[in-house]
Amino acid sequence: MIGDGLSPAAVNVHAVELARTLVPRLAEARIQIGGTVVASGARVALGDEIGAVLGARMVLMLIGERPASPRQTASGPI
């Protein structure tokens, strides 16, 4: 799941390249990926709802950091 959170700049700068790198590595580790959800204005709690709707055992959410951060293109916690 990719969410712009409070900083779309972070997602715009990093999300595509991170996904291109991460997805093949997850496949090598035999971790199945059900699908990708891209959400505008997303917050971390949205991952719980998406996971429940999709019946996922785990949700990985990449989310933009808060704009008050000195580095507005930083990604938030995973």
PDB file of N, CA, C and O in Angstrom:
ATOM      1  N   MET A   1       0.839  -1.161   0.000  1.00  0.00           N
ATOM      2  CA  MET A   1       0.000   0.000   0.000  1.00  0.00           C
ATOM      3  C   MET A   1       0.888   1.229   0.000  1.00  0.00           C
ATOM      4  O   MET A   1       1.838   1.314   0.777  1.00  0.00           O
ATOM      5  N   ILE A   2       0.588   2.160  -0.849  1.00  0.00           N
ATOM      6  CA  ILE A   2       1.334   3.415  -0.930  1.00  0.00           C
ATOM      7  C   ILE A   2       0.365   4.547  -0.626  1.00  0.00           C
ATOM      8  O   ILE A   2      -0.667   4.693  -1.282  1.00  0.00           O
ATOM      9  N   GLY A   3       0.711   5.347   0.383  1.00  0.00           N
ATOM     10  CA  GLY A   3      -0.144   6.467   0.755  1.00  0.00           C
ATOM     11  C   GLY A   3       0.679   7.734   0.849  1.00  0.00           C
ATOM     12  O   GLY A   3       1.797   7.721   1.365  1.00  0.00           O
ATOM     13  N   ASP A   4       0.133   8.817   0.357  1.00  0.00           N
ATOM     14  CA  ASP A   4       0.898  10.062   0.409  1.00  0.00           C
ATOM     15  C   ASP A   4       0.925  10.658   1.805  1.00  0.00           C
ATOM     16  O   ASP A   4       1.731  11.545   2.082  1.00  0.00           O
ATOM     17  N   GLY A   5       0.061  10.186   2.682  1.00  0.00           N
ATOM     18  CA  GLY A   5       0.083  10.652   4.061  1.00  0.00           C
ATOM     19  C   GLY A   5       0.049  12.162   4.130  1.00  0.00           C
ATOM     20  O   GLY A   5      -0.789  12.808   3.501  1.00  0.00           O
ATOM     21  N   LEU A   6       0.954  12.711   4.890  1.00  0.00           N
ATOM     22  CA  LEU A   6       1.011  14.152   5.047  1.00  0.00           C
ATOM     23  C   LEU A   6       2.052  14.795   4.144  1.00  0.00           C
ATOM     24  O   LEU A   6       2.226  16.013   4.170  1.00  0.00           O
ATOM     25  N   SER A   7       2.751  13.984   3.341  1.00  0.00           N
ATOM     26  CA  SER A   7       3.767  14.543   2.457  1.00  0.00           C
ATOM     27  C   SER A   7       3.786  13.839   1.104  1.00  0.00           C
ATOM     28  O   SER A   7       4.538  12.884   0.910  1.00  0.00           O
ATOM     29  N   PRO A   8       2.964  14.307   0.170  1.00  0.00           N
ATOM     30  CA  PRO A   8       2.999  13.721  -1.165  1.00  0.00           C
ATOM     31  C   PRO A   8       4.378  13.825  -1.812  1.00  0.00           C
ATOM     32  O   PRO A   8       4.718  13.007  -2.667  1.00  0.00           O
ATOM     33  N   ALA A   9       5.177  14.820  -1.418  1.00  0.00           N
ATOM     34  CA  ALA A   9       6.514  14.983  -2.000  1.00  0.00           C
ATOM     35  C   ALA A   9       7.365  13.743  -1.759  1.00  0.00           C
ATOM     36  O   ALA A   9       8.079  13.304  -2.661  1.00  0.00           O
ATOM     37  N   ALA A  10       7.303  13.172  -0.563  1.00  0.00           N
ATOM     38  CA  ALA A  10       8.096  11.977  -0.251  1.00  0.00           C
ATOM     39  C   ALA A  10       7.689  10.801  -1.133  1.00  0.00           C
ATOM     40  O   ALA A  10       8.538  10.079  -1.656  1.00  0.00           O
ATOM     41  N   VAL A  11       6.384  10.620  -1.292  1.00  0.00           N
ATOM     42  CA  VAL A  11       5.891   9.520  -2.118  1.00  0.00           C
ATOM     43  C   VAL A  11       6.258   9.747  -3.580  1.00  0.00           C
ATOM     44  O   VAL A  11       6.689   8.818  -4.263  1.00  0.00           O
ATOM     45  N   ASN A  12       6.093  10.968  -4.059  1.00  0.00           N
ATOM     46  CA  ASN A  12       6.426  11.270  -5.448  1.00  0.00           C
ATOM     47  C   ASN A  12       7.892  11.040  -5.747  1.00  0.00           C
ATOM     48  O   ASN A  12       8.236  10.624  -6.854  1.00  0.00           O
ATOM     49  N   VAL A  13       8.756  11.299  -4.794  1.00  0.00           N
ATOM     50  CA  VAL A  13      10.198  11.150  -5.001  1.00  0.00           C
ATOM     51  C   VAL A  13      10.641   9.692  -4.896  1.00  0.00           C
ATOM     52  O   VAL A  13      11.508   9.260  -5.654  1.00  0.00           O
ATOM     53  N   HIS A  14      10.052   8.917  -3.957  1.00  0.00           N
ATOM     54  CA  HIS A  14      10.631   7.615  -3.629  1.00  0.00           C
ATOM     55  C   HIS A  14       9.796   6.375  -3.949  1.00  0.00           C
ATOM     56  O   HIS A  14      10.370   5.303  -4.137  1.00  0.00           O
ATOM     57  N   ALA A  15       8.493   6.472  -4.017  1.00  0.00           N
ATOM     58  CA  ALA A  15       7.642   5.278  -4.043  1.00  0.00           C
ATOM     59  C   ALA A  15       7.872   4.363  -5.246  1.00  0.00           C
ATOM     60  O   ALA A  15       7.978   3.148  -5.081  1.00  0.00           O
ATOM     61  N   VAL A  16       7.949   4.917  -6.426  1.00  0.00           N
ATOM     62  CA  VAL A  16       8.071   4.063  -7.618  1.00  0.00           C
ATOM     63  C   VAL A  16       9.382   3.279  -7.598  1.00  0.00           C
ATOM     64  O   VAL A  16       9.382   2.068  -7.818  1.00  0.00           O
ATOM     65  N   GLU A  17      10.474   3.948  -7.341  1.00  0.00           N
ATOM     66  CA  GLU A  17      11.767   3.245  -7.325  1.00  0.00           C
ATOM     67  C   GLU A  17      11.832   2.228  -6.189  1.00  0.00           C
ATOM     68  O   GLU A  17      12.372   1.136  -6.366  1.00  0.00           O
ATOM     69  N   LEU A  18      11.287   2.576  -5.030  1.00  0.00           N
ATOM     70  CA  LEU A  18      11.281   1.634  -3.911  1.00  0.00           C
ATOM     71  C   LEU A  18      10.469   0.397  -4.263  1.00  0.00           C
ATOM     72  O   LEU A  18      10.896  -0.724  -3.983  1.00  0.00           O
ATOM     73  N   ALA A  19       9.307   0.587  -4.872  1.00  0.00           N
ATOM     74  CA  ALA A  19       8.482  -0.555  -5.269  1.00  0.00           C
ATOM     75  C   ALA A  19       9.195  -1.407  -6.322  1.00  0.00           C
ATOM     76  O   ALA A  19       9.145  -2.636  -6.258  1.00  0.00           O
ATOM     77  N   ARG A  20       9.851  -0.770  -7.282  1.00  0.00           N
ATOM     78  CA  ARG A  20      10.598  -1.522  -8.313  1.00  0.00           C
ATOM     79  C   ARG A  20      11.698  -2.378  -7.697  1.00  0.00           C
ATOM     80  O   ARG A  20      11.995  -3.464  -8.196  1.00  0.00           O
ATOM     81  N   THR A  21      12.290  -1.905  -6.638  1.00  0.00           N
ATOM     82  CA  THR A  21      13.365  -2.644  -5.972  1.00  0.00           C
ATOM     83  C   THR A  21      12.802  -3.694  -5.023  1.00  0.00           C
ATOM     84  O   THR A  21      13.309  -4.815  -4.964  1.00  0.00           O
ATOM     85  N   LEU A  22      11.765  -3.339  -4.288  1.00  0.00           N
ATOM     86  CA  LEU A  22      11.236  -4.205  -3.242  1.00  0.00           C
ATOM     87  C   LEU A  22      10.467  -5.407  -3.777  1.00  0.00           C
ATOM     88  O   LEU A  22      10.643  -6.514  -3.270  1.00  0.00           O
ATOM     89  N   VAL A  23       9.634  -5.224  -4.771  1.00  0.00           N
ATOM     90  CA  VAL A  23       8.766  -6.301  -5.258  1.00  0.00           C
ATOM     91  C   VAL A  23       9.564  -7.529  -5.715  1.00  0.00           C
ATOM     92  O   VAL A  23       9.211  -8.639  -5.316  1.00  0.00           O
ATOM     93  N   PRO A  24      10.613  -7.393  -6.523  1.00  0.00           N
ATOM     94  CA  PRO A  24      11.381  -8.588  -6.901  1.00  0.00           C
ATOM     95  C   PRO A  24      12.056  -9.260  -5.699  1.00  0.00           C
ATOM     96  O   PRO A  24      12.173 -10.485  -5.657  1.00  0.00           O
ATOM     97  N   ARG A  25      12.488  -8.477  -4.746  1.00  0.00           N
ATOM     98  CA  ARG A  25      13.125  -9.067  -3.551  1.00  0.00           C
ATOM     99  C   ARG A  25      12.123  -9.847  -2.718  1.00  0.00           C
ATOM    100  O   ARG A  25      12.452 -10.902  -2.176  1.00  0.00           O
ATOM    101  N   LEU A  26      10.920  -9.344  -2.615  1.00  0.00           N
ATOM    102  CA  LEU A  26       9.883 -10.088  -1.901  1.00  0.00           C
ATOM    103  C   LEU A  26       9.572 -11.388  -2.628  1.00  0.00           C
ATOM    104  O   LEU A  26       9.382 -12.424  -1.992  1.00  0.00           O
ATOM    105  N   ALA A  27       9.519 -11.342  -3.950  1.00  0.00           N
ATOM    106  CA  ALA A  27       9.267 -12.553  -4.739  1.00  0.00           C
ATOM    107  C   ALA A  27      10.383 -13.576  -4.542  1.00  0.00           C
ATOM    108  O   ALA A  27      10.112 -14.771  -4.424  1.00  0.00           O
ATOM    109  N   GLU A  28      11.633 -13.119  -4.506  1.00  0.00           N
ATOM    110  CA  GLU A  28      12.759 -14.024  -4.260  1.00  0.00           C
ATOM    111  C   GLU A  28      12.637 -14.703  -2.903  1.00  0.00           C
ATOM    112  O   GLU A  28      13.033 -15.858  -2.745  1.00  0.00           O
ATOM    113  N   ALA A  29      12.093 -13.991  -1.929  1.00  0.00           N
ATOM    114  CA  ALA A  29      11.910 -14.532  -0.584  1.00  0.00           C
ATOM    115  C   ALA A  29      10.604 -15.327  -0.469  1.00  0.00           C
ATOM    116  O   ALA A  29      10.219 -15.749   0.622  1.00  0.00           O
ATOM    117  N   ARG A  30       9.932 -15.524  -1.603  1.00  0.00           N
ATOM    118  CA  ARG A  30       8.676 -16.259  -1.675  1.00  0.00           C
ATOM    119  C   ARG A  30       7.570 -15.626  -0.837  1.00  0.00           C
ATOM    120  O   ARG A  30       6.741 -16.317  -0.245  1.00  0.00           O
ATOM    121  N   ILE A  31       7.580 -14.309  -0.803  1.00  0.00           N
ATOM    122  CA  ILE A  31       6.514 -13.566  -0.149  1.00  0.00           C
ATOM    123  C   ILE A  31       5.550 -13.123  -1.242  1.00  0.00           C
ATOM    124  O   ILE A  31       5.912 -12.341  -2.121  1.00  0.00           O
ATOM    125  N   GLN A  32       4.329 -13.625  -1.182  1.00  0.00           N
ATOM    126  CA  GLN A  32       3.339 -13.322  -2.206  1.00  0.00           C
ATOM    127  C   GLN A  32       2.761 -11.932  -2.007  1.00  0.00           C
ATOM    128  O   GLN A  32       2.494 -11.502  -0.884  1.00  0.00           O
ATOM    129  N   ILE A  33       2.578 -11.252  -3.103  1.00  0.00           N
ATOM    130  CA  ILE A  33       2.000  -9.921  -3.078  1.00  0.00           C
ATOM    131  C   ILE A  33       0.623 -10.010  -3.709  1.00  0.00           C
ATOM    132  O   ILE A  33       0.475 -10.438  -4.854  1.00  0.00           O
ATOM    133  N   GLY A  34      -0.377  -9.603  -2.953  1.00  0.00           N
ATOM    134  CA  GLY A  34      -1.747  -9.695  -3.450  1.00  0.00           C
ATOM    135  C   GLY A  34      -2.085  -8.589  -4.427  1.00  0.00           C
ATOM    136  O   GLY A  34      -2.759  -8.830  -5.429  1.00  0.00           O
ATOM    137  N   GLY A  35      -1.634  -7.402  -4.155  1.00  0.00           N
ATOM    138  CA  GLY A  35      -1.953  -6.274  -5.003  1.00  0.00           C
ATOM    139  C   GLY A  35      -1.400  -5.008  -4.395  1.00  0.00           C
ATOM    140  O   GLY A  35      -0.892  -5.005  -3.274  1.00  0.00           O
ATOM    141  N   THR A  36      -1.504  -3.943  -5.142  1.00  0.00           N
ATOM    142  CA  THR A  36      -1.016  -2.658  -4.668  1.00  0.00           C
ATOM    143  C   THR A  36      -2.187  -1.694  -4.580  1.00  0.00           C
ATOM    144  O   THR A  36      -2.996  -1.588  -5.502  1.00  0.00           O
ATOM    145  N   VAL A  37      -2.263  -1.001  -3.468  1.00  0.00           N
ATOM    146  CA  VAL A  37      -3.287   0.021  -3.272  1.00  0.00           C
ATOM    147  C   VAL A  37      -2.568   1.353  -3.169  1.00  0.00           C
ATOM    148  O   VAL A  37      -1.617   1.491  -2.399  1.00  0.00           O
ATOM    149  N   VAL A  38      -3.010   2.322  -3.930  1.00  0.00           N
ATOM    150  CA  VAL A  38      -2.460   3.680  -3.843  1.00  0.00           C
ATOM    151  C   VAL A  38      -3.576   4.561  -3.304  1.00  0.00           C
ATOM    152  O   VAL A  38      -4.659   4.638  -3.882  1.00  0.00           O
ATOM    153  N   ALA A  39      -3.291   5.234  -2.169  1.00  0.00           N
ATOM    154  CA  ALA A  39      -4.335   6.019  -1.507  1.00  0.00           C
ATOM    155  C   ALA A  39      -3.882   7.455  -1.292  1.00  0.00           C
ATOM    156  O   ALA A  39      -2.781   7.706  -0.801  1.00  0.00           O
ATOM    157  N   SER A  40      -4.727   8.372  -1.657  1.00  0.00           N
ATOM    158  CA  SER A  40      -4.451   9.791  -1.460  1.00  0.00           C
ATOM    159  C   SER A  40      -4.957  10.220  -0.088  1.00  0.00           C
ATOM    160  O   SER A  40      -6.052   9.835   0.322  1.00  0.00           O
ATOM    161  N   GLY A  41      -4.165  11.013   0.616  1.00  0.00           N
ATOM    162  CA  GLY A  41      -4.558  11.471   1.937  1.00  0.00           C
ATOM    163  C   GLY A  41      -4.595  10.366   2.968  1.00  0.00           C
ATOM    164  O   GLY A  41      -5.264  10.495   3.993  1.00  0.00           O
ATOM    165  N   ALA A  42      -3.886   9.282   2.712  1.00  0.00           N
ATOM    166  CA  ALA A  42      -3.934   8.100   3.572  1.00  0.00           C
ATOM    167  C   ALA A  42      -3.262   8.340   4.918  1.00  0.00           C
ATOM    168  O   ALA A  42      -2.340   9.146   5.037  1.00  0.00           O
ATOM    169  N   ARG A  43      -3.735   7.636   5.908  1.00  0.00           N
ATOM    170  CA  ARG A  43      -3.118   7.577   7.222  1.00  0.00           C
ATOM    171  C   ARG A  43      -2.824   6.114   7.518  1.00  0.00           C
ATOM    172  O   ARG A  43      -3.365   5.226   6.859  1.00  0.00           O
ATOM    173  N   VAL A  44      -1.979   5.862   8.494  1.00  0.00           N
ATOM    174  CA  VAL A  44      -1.555   4.498   8.804  1.00  0.00           C
ATOM    175  C   VAL A  44      -2.744   3.581   9.081  1.00  0.00           C
ATOM    176  O   VAL A  44      -2.737   2.425   8.657  1.00  0.00           O
ATOM    177  N   ALA A  45      -3.750   4.067   9.777  1.00  0.00           N
ATOM    178  CA  ALA A  45      -4.908   3.231  10.126  1.00  0.00           C
ATOM    179  C   ALA A  45      -5.640   2.679   8.901  1.00  0.00           C
ATOM    180  O   ALA A  45      -6.340   1.672   9.009  1.00  0.00           O
ATOM    181  N   LEU A  46      -5.491   3.313   7.756  1.00  0.00           N
ATOM    182  CA  LEU A  46      -6.133   2.813   6.548  1.00  0.00           C
ATOM    183  C   LEU A  46      -5.624   1.421   6.191  1.00  0.00           C
ATOM    184  O   LEU A  46      -6.354   0.627   5.598  1.00  0.00           O
ATOM    185  N   GLY A  47      -4.386   1.124   6.546  1.00  0.00           N
ATOM    186  CA  GLY A  47      -3.821  -0.201   6.289  1.00  0.00           C
ATOM    187  C   GLY A  47      -4.615  -1.304   6.965  1.00  0.00           C
ATOM    188  O   GLY A  47      -4.761  -2.391   6.406  1.00  0.00           O
ATOM    189  N   ASP A  48      -5.135  -1.040   8.168  1.00  0.00           N
ATOM    190  CA  ASP A  48      -5.956  -2.030   8.873  1.00  0.00           C
ATOM    191  C   ASP A  48      -7.231  -2.329   8.091  1.00  0.00           C
ATOM    192  O   ASP A  48      -7.616  -3.486   7.924  1.00  0.00           O
ATOM    193  N   GLU A  49      -7.873  -1.273   7.620  1.00  0.00           N
ATOM    194  CA  GLU A  49      -9.124  -1.450   6.886  1.00  0.00           C
ATOM    195  C   GLU A  49      -8.892  -2.162   5.553  1.00  0.00           C
ATOM    196  O   GLU A  49      -9.638  -3.073   5.194  1.00  0.00           O
ATOM    197  N   ILE A  50      -7.867  -1.748   4.829  1.00  0.00           N
ATOM    198  CA  ILE A  50      -7.554  -2.389   3.543  1.00  0.00           C
ATOM    199  C   ILE A  50      -7.205  -3.856   3.760  1.00  0.00           C
ATOM    200  O   ILE A  50      -7.662  -4.723   3.015  1.00  0.00           O
ATOM    201  N   GLY A  51      -6.397  -4.133   4.775  1.00  0.00           N
ATOM    202  CA  GLY A  51      -6.021  -5.513   5.079  1.00  0.00           C
ATOM    203  C   GLY A  51      -7.235  -6.382   5.378  1.00  0.00           C
ATOM    204  O   GLY A  51      -7.317  -7.523   4.922  1.00  0.00           O
ATOM    205  N   ALA A  52      -8.179  -5.839   6.146  1.00  0.00           N
ATOM    206  CA  ALA A  52      -9.386  -6.594   6.484  1.00  0.00           C
ATOM    207  C   ALA A  52     -10.238  -6.856   5.245  1.00  0.00           C
ATOM    208  O   ALA A  52     -10.739  -7.965   5.059  1.00  0.00           O
ATOM    209  N   VAL A  53     -10.401  -5.847   4.403  1.00  0.00           N
ATOM    210  CA  VAL A  53     -11.209  -6.000   3.190  1.00  0.00           C
ATOM    211  C   VAL A  53     -10.588  -7.029   2.251  1.00  0.00           C
ATOM    212  O   VAL A  53     -11.298  -7.828   1.640  1.00  0.00           O
ATOM    213  N   LEU A  54      -9.261  -7.009   2.137  1.00  0.00           N
ATOM    214  CA  LEU A  54      -8.572  -7.933   1.225  1.00  0.00           C
ATOM    215  C   LEU A  54      -8.266  -9.286   1.852  1.00  0.00           C
ATOM    216  O   LEU A  54      -7.820 -10.204   1.163  1.00  0.00           O
ATOM    217  N   GLY A  55      -8.502  -9.412   3.152  1.00  0.00           N
ATOM    218  CA  GLY A  55      -8.191 -10.667   3.835  1.00  0.00           C
ATOM    219  C   GLY A  55      -6.693 -10.916   3.925  1.00  0.00           C
ATOM    220  O   GLY A  55      -6.243 -12.062   3.919  1.00  0.00           O
ATOM    221  N   ALA A  56      -5.933  -9.847   4.006  1.00  0.00           N
ATOM    222  CA  ALA A  56      -4.469  -9.955   4.028  1.00  0.00           C
ATOM    223  C   ALA A  56      -3.974 -10.367   5.414  1.00  0.00           C
ATOM    224  O   ALA A  56      -4.547  -9.972   6.429  1.00  0.00           O
ATOM    225  N   ARG A  57      -2.921 -11.154   5.446  1.00  0.00           N
ATOM    226  CA  ARG A  57      -2.281 -11.495   6.718  1.00  0.00           C
ATOM    227  C   ARG A  57      -1.327 -10.394   7.156  1.00  0.00           C
ATOM    228  O   ARG A  57      -1.005 -10.268   8.338  1.00  0.00           O
ATOM    229  N   MET A  58      -0.877  -9.598   6.188  1.00  0.00           N
ATOM    230  CA  MET A  58       0.055  -8.524   6.496  1.00  0.00           C
ATOM    231  C   MET A  58      -0.129  -7.416   5.463  1.00  0.00           C
ATOM    232  O   MET A  58      -0.432  -7.677   4.299  1.00  0.00           O
ATOM    233  N   VAL A  59       0.058  -6.192   5.906  1.00  0.00           N
ATOM    234  CA  VAL A  59       0.003  -5.037   5.009  1.00  0.00           C
ATOM    235  C   VAL A  59       1.294  -4.257   5.188  1.00  0.00           C
ATOM    236  O   VAL A  59       1.683  -3.927   6.309  1.00  0.00           O
ATOM    237  N   LEU A  60       1.945  -3.969   4.087  1.00  0.00           N
ATOM    238  CA  LEU A  60       3.131  -3.108   4.094  1.00  0.00           C
ATOM    239  C   LEU A  60       2.685  -1.770   3.547  1.00  0.00           C
ATOM    240  O   LEU A  60       2.187  -1.680   2.425  1.00  0.00           O
ATOM    241  N   MET A  61       2.865  -0.733   4.342  1.00  0.00           N
ATOM    242  CA  MET A  61       2.420   0.585   3.917  1.00  0.00           C
ATOM    243  C   MET A  61       3.601   1.531   3.842  1.00  0.00           C
ATOM    244  O   MET A  61       4.343   1.705   4.809  1.00  0.00           O
ATOM    245  N   LEU A  62       3.761   2.131   2.689  1.00  0.00           N
ATOM    246  CA  LEU A  62       4.759   3.177   2.486  1.00  0.00           C
ATOM    247  C   LEU A  62       3.998   4.484   2.543  1.00  0.00           C
ATOM    248  O   LEU A  62       3.047   4.690   1.789  1.00  0.00           O
ATOM    249  N   ILE A  63       4.413   5.365   3.435  1.00  0.00           N
ATOM    250  CA  ILE A  63       3.628   6.583   3.632  1.00  0.00           C
ATOM    251  C   ILE A  63       4.539   7.796   3.767  1.00  0.00           C
ATOM    252  O   ILE A  63       5.613   7.713   4.363  1.00  0.00           O
ATOM    253  N   GLY A  64       4.107   8.915   3.214  1.00  0.00           N
ATOM    254  CA  GLY A  64       4.887  10.150   3.292  1.00  0.00           C
ATOM    255  C   GLY A  64       4.985  10.669   4.721  1.00  0.00           C
ATOM    256  O   GLY A  64       4.044  10.532   5.503  1.00  0.00           O
ATOM    257  N   GLU A  65       6.100  11.252   5.051  1.00  0.00           N
ATOM    258  CA  GLU A  65       6.359  11.807   6.385  1.00  0.00           C
ATOM    259  C   GLU A  65       5.579  13.094   6.583  1.00  0.00           C
ATOM    260  O   GLU A  65       5.119  13.704   5.618  1.00  0.00           O
ATOM    261  N   ARG A  66       5.435  13.496   7.803  1.00  0.00           N
ATOM    262  CA  ARG A  66       4.705  14.736   8.117  1.00  0.00           C
ATOM    263  C   ARG A  66       5.438  15.951   7.559  1.00  0.00           C
ATOM    264  O   ARG A  66       6.669  15.963   7.536  1.00  0.00           O
ATOM    265  N   PRO A  67       4.715  16.969   7.109  1.00  0.00           N
ATOM    266  CA  PRO A  67       5.341  18.140   6.501  1.00  0.00           C
ATOM    267  C   PRO A  67       6.192  18.950   7.470  1.00  0.00           C
ATOM    268  O   PRO A  67       7.030  19.738   7.030  1.00  0.00           O
ATOM    269  N   ALA A  68       6.003  18.780   8.771  1.00  0.00           N
ATOM    270  CA  ALA A  68       6.823  19.517   9.737  1.00  0.00           C
ATOM    271  C   ALA A  68       8.244  18.966   9.805  1.00  0.00           C
ATOM    272  O   ALA A  68       9.129  19.576  10.405  1.00  0.00           O
ATOM    273  N   SER A  69       8.450  17.820   9.191  1.00  0.00           N
ATOM    274  CA  SER A  69       9.785  17.219   9.179  1.00  0.00           C
ATOM    275  C   SER A  69      10.751  18.112   8.426  1.00  0.00           C
ATOM    276  O   SER A  69      10.384  18.717   7.419  1.00  0.00           O
ATOM    277  N   PRO A  70      11.994  18.198   8.908  1.00  0.00           N
ATOM    278  CA  PRO A  70      12.975  19.017   8.190  1.00  0.00           C
ATOM    279  C   PRO A  70      13.236  18.493   6.770  1.00  0.00           C
ATOM    280  O   PRO A  70      13.667  19.242   5.893  1.00  0.00           O
ATOM    281  N   ARG A  71      12.972  17.212   6.557  1.00  0.00           N
ATOM    282  CA  ARG A  71      13.172  16.612   5.236  1.00  0.00           C
ATOM    283  C   ARG A  71      11.811  16.193   4.698  1.00  0.00           C
ATOM    284  O   ARG A  71      11.349  15.086   4.978  1.00  0.00           O
ATOM    285  N   GLN A  72      11.182  17.040   3.947  1.00  0.00           N
ATOM    286  CA  GLN A  72       9.820  16.743   3.487  1.00  0.00           C
ATOM    287  C   GLN A  72       9.770  15.664   2.429  1.00  0.00           C
ATOM    288  O   GLN A  72       8.683  15.217   2.062  1.00  0.00           O
ATOM    289  N   THR A  73      10.909  15.234   1.929  1.00  0.00           N
ATOM    290  CA  THR A  73      10.889  14.119   0.985  1.00  0.00           C
ATOM    291  C   THR A  73      11.285  12.824   1.678  1.00  0.00           C
ATOM    292  O   THR A  73      11.593  11.838   1.009  1.00  0.00           O
ATOM    293  N   ALA A  74      11.281  12.810   3.012  1.00  0.00           N
ATOM    294  CA  ALA A  74      11.604  11.593   3.770  1.00  0.00           C
ATOM    295  C   ALA A  74      10.388  10.691   3.819  1.00  0.00           C
ATOM    296  O   ALA A  74       9.251  11.162   3.832  1.00  0.00           O
ATOM    297  N   SER A  75      10.636   9.395   3.847  1.00  0.00           N
ATOM    298  CA  SER A  75       9.556   8.436   4.000  1.00  0.00           C
ATOM    299  C   SER A  75       9.347   8.164   5.468  1.00  0.00           C
ATOM    300  O   SER A  75      10.277   8.278   6.266  1.00  0.00           O
ATOM    301  N   GLY A  76       8.135   7.806   5.827  1.00  0.00           N
ATOM    302  CA  GLY A  76       7.804   7.547   7.230  1.00  0.00           C
ATOM    303  C   GLY A  76       8.157   6.129   7.636  1.00  0.00           C
ATOM    304  O   GLY A  76       8.769   5.393   6.863  1.00  0.00           O
ATOM    305  N   PRO A  77       7.774   5.741   8.849  1.00  0.00           N
ATOM    306  CA  PRO A  77       8.102   4.400   9.361  1.00  0.00           C
ATOM    307  C   PRO A  77       7.425   3.320   8.563  1.00  0.00           C
ATOM    308  O   PRO A  77       6.327   3.502   8.037  1.00  0.00           O
ATOM    309  N   ILE A  78       8.098   2.186   8.480  1.00  0.00           N
ATOM    310  CA  ILE A  78       7.532   1.017   7.791  1.00  0.00           C
ATOM    311  C   ILE A  78       7.199  -0.008   8.830  1.00  0.00           C
ATOM    312  O   ILE A  78       6.707  -1.087   8.497  1.00  0.00           O
TER     313      ILE A  78
END
